[in-house]
Amino acid sequence: MSSGNRSSLLSRYNRRMLRPRRRWAIGFVVALALLGLLAVVYNLPFVQDRVGWRVSELRARIKYALSPPEEAVFTPDPTLQAMVQTTLAALAPSATPTPTPGPTSTPTLTPTPTIEPTPIPASIRLSGVRHEYQKWNNCGPANLSMALSFWGWQGDQRNTAAYLKPNPRDKNVMPYEMAGYVEDETDLRVVLRVGGDLDMIKRLLAAGFPVIVEKGFEGAGFDGWMGHYEVITGYDDARQRLTAQDSYIMPDLPVEYADLESYWRAFNYTYLVVFPADREAEVMAVLGPHADEAFNTQAAADKASDEIFATSGRDQFFAWFNRGTNLVRLQDYAGAAQAYDEAFAIDSELAISDPDRRPWRMLWYQTGPYFAYFFSGRYGDVINLATQTLVNASEPTLEESWYWRARARAATGDTPGALDDLRTSLQYHEGFAPSLELLEALGG
């Protein structure tokens, strides 16, 4: 065979070998392009509304089946606890007894005598709230939108969500964020208080003010306890029930008095009232001594202390947790840390005795333990608690937990780890002010 023939045969052989490779390479590029297109389409808002929640639910079910979150408990470091207690005892005056986590360690304020309030009607039903069913993972924005609509505000949950949840996968909207939206984005005013009760709700409704409450929620099709908002628009003493505009279930939802109190306890009986600026005096008159935030917080701490002795199991966990939260607000961080230690001890027991009802999502919604442990110098507990919270989430879209872990890491000298956490926090919540400030302070 001549050299020319051999070259021709080799050339044809090489072409035959290269064709499948070219086809494979072209197919690979096309597949990448399709995946990129699917990713873009998947992240479109209207697609997220229809499909996103299903994907998120499937992801959560797979993860929780492999690693049940109700079995993972946080245990405070006993060495850190002992060190802080020793330090506090050494710093305390010798004549002053060491504070204990019992309910008597918080002094009780005596409110200024007030005029006896006008008797309220046996029932009230306010109209004018435009009901909205929440889009996927959009409880907070939808309920704030409903409350604003009562005063003629023309937006909807898309407007509130753009401010409150730039990332629609964010697990929660904090009450202070909702209050911030009202103050920054509307002409209306808002008050945020804790330690509420049915009497306060009734008096506000009787004066013409709907009330947003933050509460626990459990229902068919849900994987355990979680947080929820409702707008309360009425009550009826004869039937012993409230009327709520519920963004998930239905408008004019009847809510038994006892059910509200039980689920409201989980969130320190938090409530918000939106109102026009020219009606501020009316709202403050209804609040009475609770118009003063310091009095309100102290009263809520006392209420939590009373409930510690009146409850057991999960309700007692909430009572201890509420006590810690209120002491954080009063800047008694050591006392708050002790209260949270008691709460987490009960939480560990619930993991064994009542795992299906254990509120393992608590740190999605309330971050008081991070404050208490950090400002008590218990940085390891902050890191461990934040890590467990992030690992247990179906998606770690909890900017507050990333921020607090970063802060604790920075305090222990792990600046690179802190910077990584801060950048992750900002990926999940673009513009999150605490993370931006700490990132700048660390030179990141």
N, C-alpha and C positions, 0 to 999 in steps of 0.2 A: 504494500500500500504506500502510495506516495505521501510525502510530507504535506502536500496540499489537501489530500483527502482526509488525512488524520486531523488537520486543523479544522476542516469543515465539520467533521464528526464531533470534535470537542466543542466547537462553537454551538452546534445544535443541542448537545447534551447540557451545556451550561445554561442555555436559554430555557430548556425544559426544567432544570432545577431551580432557576431563579423565579419562574412564573409563580409557583406556589408561595414563595417567600414574599413576592410583591403583593400577591392577593392577601396574604396574611397581614402584611404591613398596612395595606389599604383598609382592610377590615378593622384592624386595631384602631386606626385613626378615626374611622367612621364611628366605631363604638364609643371612643372617648368623646367625640363630638355629641353623640346622642346622650351620653351620660351628663355632659355639661348642660345640654338643652333641658334635660329632665330636671336637673338641679335648679335651673333658673325658673322653670315652670312651677316646680314644687314650692318654691319660696314666694310665688305671687300671692298676694293677700287673699284673693277669692279662692285660690286652690287650697291655701292653708285652712280657710274656714270650712271647706268641705272634706278635705283629706288629711290635713295635718294632725287633727286630734286622733284619727284612727291609727296613723303611724306611731304617734306618741304613745297611745294606749298599748299597741302591740309591743313596742320596745319595752315599756314598763312591765308588761306581763311576763315577757321573757326574762328580763333581769330579775324581777322579784321571785320568779319560780326557781331560778338558780341560786339566788341569795336572798332569802326572806328578810326584809328589813325589820319586821316586828321582833326578830330574834337578836338583832344587834343593839346592844345597850351601851351607853356611855357611863363610865365609872370614874369619878374624880380621883386624881392621884392623891393617895393618903399622905404621902410625904410632903407634897405641896401644901395640903391642908394643915398639917401639923406645923410646918415652917411658918405659914402665915399666922396661925393662931399664937405661936410662940412670940413672933415679932409684935403682934398686936398687944399681947399681954405685957411685953417688956416696955412698950411705948406708953401704955395706959398708966395714969396716976395710980399710986398704990391704994388710995382711998376709994377708987372707982372700980366696982366689980366688972369682970370681963363679961361683955354682952353674950347672951345665949340666943340660939335661933328660935326660942319660944316666942309666942305672940305678945308677951308683955314687954319685950325689949324696945318696942316703938312707943314713944309717948303719945298720948291722945290730945289733940287740939280741942279746945272748947270754942265752938262757933259763937260768933256774935249773935245775940238774940235777934230774931227776925219776927216780922208781923205774921200772924197766922195766915197761910195762903187761902185764897178763895176756894171753896169746895168745887170740885170738878164734876162734870156730868158723868152719868153711869156708862155712857158710850159716846164715841166720836168716830166719824169716818170722813177723812179728808179726801177730796177729789182733786184732780189736776196733775197727778204724776203720770207721765207718759211711760207706760210699761215697755221694757225692752228685754227680749230673750238674749242672753249673753252669747257671743260667739265663743269659739273654742278658747278656753283658758283666759276668759275675759271678764271674770266676775266683778272685780273692783271697778274697772272703767264703766261697765254697764250700770252698776248700782249708783255710782257717782253721777252718771248722766241722767238717771231717773230722778235723783234728788234735785239736780239742777233744773230739770224740766218743770218742776212745780212752780218755779219762780220765773218762768217764761224763757229760759235759756233754750236756744234753738238747735244746738248741736246734738250729737249722739255719741255712742260709745267709741266710734272711730276717732273722734276728736280727743276724747279723754285718754284713749289708749295710746295715741301718738306721743303724748306727754308722759303718761304713767308707765308705759311698757313699750319702749322703742324696740325691744326684742319680744315678740309675741310669745316666746317660749318661757319667759320669766315666770317663775312659779307663783309669785305673790306681789301684791301691791300693799304697801304699808299704809296705815291710817294717816301718818304724817305726810305721806306723798299725796294722798287725796286732798288733804287740807292745803298743801302747797299749790295744787292745781287751782283750787278755788281762789286763793289769794293772788296767784300770779296771772291767771288766764281769764278771770271773770271780774265783773263788778260787784260780785256778792261777797259775803263774809262767811266765816265758819268758826265753830268752836269744836274742839276735840277734848273729850273728858273720859275719865275712867271711873270704875266703881258705881256704875249706874244701877238703877232698879226700876221696877214696874211703875212705881209712883212718879218717878222723874219722866219716864216716857209718856205717861198719861197727861201730866201737866204740860209738857211740851206740845203734845198733839192738841190738847184743849185750847192752847194759845195759838194754834194754827201753824205749827212747825213739824213737818215730817222728820223722822229720826233714822239715821243710818246706824245699824248695829253690826259689829263683827262677832261672829259666833262659830261654833263647831258645826259640822255637818256629817251625817252618815246616811247612806241610802243604798237601795238595791243597785247593783252594777258598779259600785265603787269599792276600791281596794282599801277599805279602812277609813278611819277618821281623817278629816281634813278641814280647812278653814273655809268660811263663806261669809258674804255680806248680804244683808237684806235692808230694804227701806220700809220702815214701819209707818203705816198711814192711818191706823185706826185701832180701836179696842172696844170690847163689849164685856162689862163686868158680869152681866147675867149669864153669858156663855163662857166666861173665863177664858177669853181668847183675844188675840190681836189679829189685825189684818196686815199682811206683809206683801209688798211687791217683790216677788222672788224672781230673779233673772234666770234661774235654772228651771224651776218647777212651773210656775204659773203666776198671773196677776191675781191680786186679792186672795192670796193664800191664807187660810185660817191657821193660826199658830197658837197652840195652847199656852197659857201663862207659864205653867210648870215646865213645858218643853223649852221655852225661850230661856228661862232662868238657868236651866241645866246646861244648855249649850252655850249660853252667853258667858258663863263662868270661865270657860276655856280661854277667853280673851280678855280677862280682867274687867268684864262688863264695860267694854269700850263703846263709845257712841260719838257720832258727829252730827252737828246740826248746821245746815246751810241756811242763810237768811240774808235779806237785803240790808245794806248798811244803815238805813234809817230805822231799822227795827232792832238794832243791837240792844237798846235799853230793855226792850221787852224780853229778849232772850236771857239777859243777865238777871232780870227780876225773877224769871222762872227758875233759873239755876240757884238763885239765893247764895248761900255761902260757897257753893261749888263754882261760882263765877271766879273765885280765887283759885288758881291752879295749885298752889301749895296746900291749901286746905283740902282741895279735891283729892290730891294724891295721898295726903295723910289719912283721909277718911277711907280711901280705897285700901290702904295698907291695913287699917284697923279691921275693915270688913274681911279681908283675906285672913287675918289672924283669927277672927271669930270662926271662920269657916273651916280652918284647920282642925278645930276640935269638934265641929259639927258634921264632918264628912269622913269618908273612908275610900280606899281604893283609888280609882281614877279621879274622882272629884277632889279627893285630898291632894293628889298630885297637882291638880290645877290650883288649889288653894295655896299650896306652898310656892308654886311657880308665880302666882300673882303677887304673893308677898315679896318675893325676890324682885319682880318687875317694879313694884312700887318703891321699894328701897333703892333701886337703881335710880329712879326718878328723883328720889330725895338725896342722892349721892352718898348713901350709906352702902358703899360697895362691899365692905367686909360682911355686913349683915345680910346683904343680898346674896353673896356667895354662899353663906351658910344656909340660907333658905333654898337656894337652888340645889345644894348638896342633898338636902332632905327630899326635894322633889325627885331628883334623879335616883335616889335610893328606892323610892316608891315605884318609879318607872322600871327599875330592874326587877322588882317583884311582879309588876304587871306583865312583863315579858314571859313569866312562868305561869302566873295565875289567870291572866286574861289577855293573851296575846292578840286576839282578834279586835279588841277594843282599845289597845294601847295606842296613844297618840304619838306615834313615832315621827310624824311630820312636824312636830312642834317648832323646831328651829327653822322651818321654812318661813314661818310667819312672825316669830318673836325672837329677838336677838338679845334680850336682856342678859342671859348668862355670859355672853361674850364681854359685855361691859363689866359685869361683876368680877369675873375671873381675871380679866386684863388689868383692871385698876386695883386688884388685890395682889398683883404680881404673879398670878398663876398662869404664866404664858403657856406652859405645857398643856394645861387643861383647855385653854382656848384652841390650841393647835389640834389636839385630839378630838375635841367636840366638833370643830369645823370640818375636819377630815371625815369623821364619821357621817356628818350631815351631808356632805358632798357625795360621798361614796353611796349612801343609801338612796339618793335621788335618782330617778330614772334618767334625767339629764341634769348635770350639775349647774343649772342656770340660776344660781343663787349668789348674786353679786355681793351681798352682805357677808356671807360666809367666806368667800374668797378674800374680801377686804380684811376681815378680822384675823384670818389666818396669816395674811401678809403682815398685819400690824404686830402680831405676836412673834412672827419669825424675825421681823426687824428688831424687836426688842431683845431677842436672844442672839443677835449678831448675824443672822442668816439673811443678809441683804439680797443676794441673788435669788433666793427662794421667795423673798417678799416681793421683789420686782416681777417675778414670773406670775405670782398670784394676782398682783394688781393688774397686770396686762390681761390676764384671763377674766378678771372681774369686769374690765372695760369692754372686753369682747362680748360679754353677755348683757351688759348694760352700758351702752355708749354714753359718755358724758357723766357717769356716776361720780358726783362731786367728791365724796370722801376718798375714793380711789385716786382720782386725779390729783388731789391735794397731797396725799401721801407719796404718790409717784414722783411728784415734783420735789417734795422734801427729801426724798432718797436719791435725787439726781437721775431719775429714770426718764 
